[in-house]
Amino acid sequence: MADIGECMSVGAAVAQAAKESGQRIAFLASTALSHRLVRGPDRWPSDNEQKQDHAFIDLLCSGQVQQAQRQFSDYAQAVTAEMGGRNLATFLGTLDSDTQYHGRQYGSYGQPSGSGNVSILLTESTEESFFYIVFGVNSDRKSVVQGKRVDLGGRRTIKQQK
């Protein structure tokens, strides 16, 4: 199975192919953060895992992509990230360390079964060709971005379906 570094390399290759295509792209990474899967609505990740999830969320929302990339392998191991963090690593690999990003969290951090989940929209600060989103579900198992409008740099608007 691919390791974190290989997944980041795959993400970089996806980003390069998208740039070469000249098309606007969306990269979706659907996953839990902390992921010690246990059943029951009262079962949350540990306090330490939640703290680390929130620190990772803060890095993305504040546009600190390079720091998130550098710390990701240790973070993924510490919180037992879903799929070993491979899908988030691929997402992080699509992000260019020379680009300034702006992140926004939709809804609150939640858990459906002992996993940490959040929905984050991450966009370039410039009106370039990429659009990124980390997509999750909140504790009522509904998308927290349903019904929101997402502006892609004035070129077109996507309306999320309910």
Solvent accessible surface area in square Angstrom, and as a share of the most:
residue,aa,sasa,rsa
1,M,199,0.89
2,A,33,0.26
3,D,92,0.48
4,I,30,0.15
5,G,46,0.44
6,E,95,0.43
7,C,11,0.06
8,M,37,0.17
9,S,70,0.45
10,V,76,0.44
11,G,0,0.00
12,A,52,0.40
13,A,60,0.47
14,V,58,0.33
15,A,13,0.10
16,Q,94,0.42
17,A,60,0.47
18,A,9,0.07
19,K,102,0.43
20,E,129,0.58
21,S,62,0.40
22,G,62,0.60
23,Q,116,0.51
24,R,43,0.16
25,I,39,0.20
26,A,58,0.45
27,F,35,0.14
28,L,117,0.58
29,A,3,0.02
30,S,76,0.49
31,T,14,0.08
32,A,5,0.04
33,L,5,0.02
34,S,0,0.00
35,H,44,0.19
36,R,127,0.47
37,L,92,0.46
38,V,49,0.28
39,R,172,0.63
40,G,22,0.21
41,P,120,0.75
42,D,111,0.57
43,R,115,0.42
44,W,116,0.41
45,P,6,0.04
46,S,57,0.37
47,D,124,0.64
48,N,87,0.44
49,E,6,0.03
50,Q,40,0.18
51,K,150,0.64
52,Q,46,0.20
53,D,0,0.00
54,H,74,0.33
55,A,55,0.43
56,F,8,0.03
57,I,3,0.02
58,D,90,0.47
59,L,19,0.09
60,L,1,0.01
61,C,33,0.20
62,S,63,0.41
63,G,11,0.11
64,Q,81,0.36
65,V,5,0.03
66,Q,88,0.39
67,Q,60,0.27
68,A,0,0.00
69,Q,39,0.17
70,R,171,0.63
71,Q,79,0.35
72,F,0,0.00
73,S,60,0.39
74,D,108,0.56
75,Y,18,0.07
76,A,6,0.04
77,Q,148,0.66
78,A,45,0.35
79,V,0,0.00
80,T,55,0.32
81,A,5,0.04
82,E,45,0.20
83,M,122,0.54
84,G,37,0.36
85,G,1,0.01
86,R,62,0.23
87,N,35,0.18
88,L,1,0.00
89,A,0,0.00
90,T,23,0.14
91,F,0,0.00
92,L,0,0.00
93,G,10,0.10
94,T,4,0.02
95,L,8,0.04
96,D,52,0.27
97,S,52,0.33
98,D,133,0.69
99,T,34,0.20
100,Q,109,0.48
101,Y,3,0.01
102,H,110,0.49
103,G,7,0.06
104,R,132,0.48
105,Q,63,0.28
106,Y,17,0.06
107,G,50,0.48
108,S,79,0.51
109,Y,21,0.08
110,G,3,0.03
111,Q,5,0.02
112,P,24,0.15
113,S,5,0.03
114,G,1,0.01
115,S,3,0.02
116,G,0,0.00
117,N,9,0.05
118,V,6,0.03
119,S,0,0.00
120,I,2,0.01
121,L,20,0.10
122,L,0,0.00
123,T,33,0.19
124,E,21,0.10
125,S,65,0.42
126,T,78,0.45
127,E,126,0.56
128,E,101,0.45
129,S,31,0.20
130,F,12,0.05
131,F,11,0.04
132,Y,3,0.01
133,I,6,0.03
134,V,4,0.02
135,F,64,0.27
136,G,5,0.05
137,V,49,0.28
138,N,35,0.18
139,S,65,0.42
140,D,88,0.45
141,R,153,0.56
142,K,124,0.53
143,S,17,0.11
144,V,23,0.13
145,V,4,0.02
146,Q,78,0.35
147,G,31,0.30
148,K,88,0.37
149,R,155,0.56
150,V,6,0.04
151,D,90,0.46
152,L,12,0.06
153,G,30,0.29
154,G,64,0.62
155,R,147,0.54
156,R,137,0.50
157,T,63,0.36
158,I,68,0.35
159,K,122,0.52
160,Q,45,0.20
161,Q,161,0.71
162,K,194,0.82
